């Protein structure tokens, strides 16, 4: 690290590079994107990029995590601003592939998952991230159980996995064909899932 550069500066630069990188990944595709393409996007050299990221895989991992961590932070914030069952509806709405930003996030995730297949280290890293994100939803379900709004014998992790599997499946369809589902249709599917949880609580 250059003299005088703080750890915070280093992380800010990594974020700046990652934000440029995921735009290039989405524009060119993973295989056709080179570090030189990303360097040109931000007006730097490949050497500068390699100071912050060892290779394209590391950069893709960081960019994907950046996008999805922000998504889950927004989802948690949306839930925190609501009460009762509206909190879980708000959280899941933030996770739906219902706007350009979220769809691009799922496209980036699909790229990463494709590159991670056959690489046990990358697959393990993604699995840990999946578990961490799923726990946010599972914790909310457990909170609603404690308030008597959902049946206590539901398994929060299984219900969270079921909801996230639905979202992932819908996202896979939407990233291949954006017109596959409208926002209203996605919201209706979400509401059916939540209504199913509520019926199980009766």
Secondary structure as UniProt FT lines:
FT   TURN            3..4
FT   HELIX           7..28
FT   TURN            30..32
FT   HELIX           35..42
FT   HELIX           46..52
FT   HELIX           56..80
FT   HELIX           85..95
FT   HELIX           100..116
FT   TURN            117..118
FT   HELIX           120..146
FT   TURN            147..148
FT   TURN            152..153
FT   HELIX           156..176
FT   HELIX           178..180
FT   HELIX           183..200
//
